[in-house]
């Protein structure tokens, strides 16, 4: 029996509903594969912020440092500005723990209809690798002359050789594990004159280290169009913090539902805990109704399990999701069904082998 200590942060909105669902499935798969879980749940959220003025305690990172991984639900809720909630919890964890890889698989599952006409599972199967610690999401900048006609805002994007090279190498290593062995770079070097040409230069340099991997490069505007018109072109896509963020929402949308999209904030060296969170956000419009799709959180749990060294258990979770979705009898409403969160969770548990 292998034991893992994991911090759970349900967060806001539907996070409070889908994190328990994810834990439930992880407990079940643990019994089947000899994995024991030690969970500690932290009530760090927008609700906490309204009571204390902080999303998490001042020593929050010190507390989380003792865990092997973090299982996060969602951050953000009406009443607390998004930049407050994000910079109060999510981004400090990503940066404090050097989680420089944001990894988001995008797959069209059998039984799910893509909004793209005529597309099937063979057409949409990609990994989006997003740089997660620098790029456009920096703290460098400010505002001057607030409230006057001369008011201005300035934001600095940061691109380092270390940051570019390590995320690109991660993308190429992932591509080597996949049949197509192909990496696409998202850029905008025709309009952003300094950082994006530098990104292109580093992509070309790193690509030389991987002669067995094919490459492509597109400006972000046409790349989003190609995602819609030619999703079958893409295998592994690597992008900066901003571009990767955009593409990893667009990807699940063309795959049928953002409610099935998993994600991981990964420190590949495992010198710090990695954090696993679904792509979908807190969905306040359906929070508390018991109808949220738990698949994204459960699939995110599979990524957590694999990161901790249990690929067979992770594969079992994904197979169970595939079976339930293809069967079509127990689907939440975003997938065209009427099932509640608990019903779909139970169906996935039952499908585990």
Beta strands, then each sheet from edge to edge (+ up, - down):
strand 1: 2-11
strand 2: 35-41
strand 3: 69-74
strand 4: 101-107
strand 5: 125-131
strand 6: 141-144
strand 7: 152-155
strand 8: 182-187
strand 9: 214-219
strand 10: 236-239
strand 11: 264-266
strand 12: 274-277
sheet 1: 2+ 1+ 3+ 12+ 11- 4+ 5- 10- 8- 9-
sheet 2: 6+ 7-
end
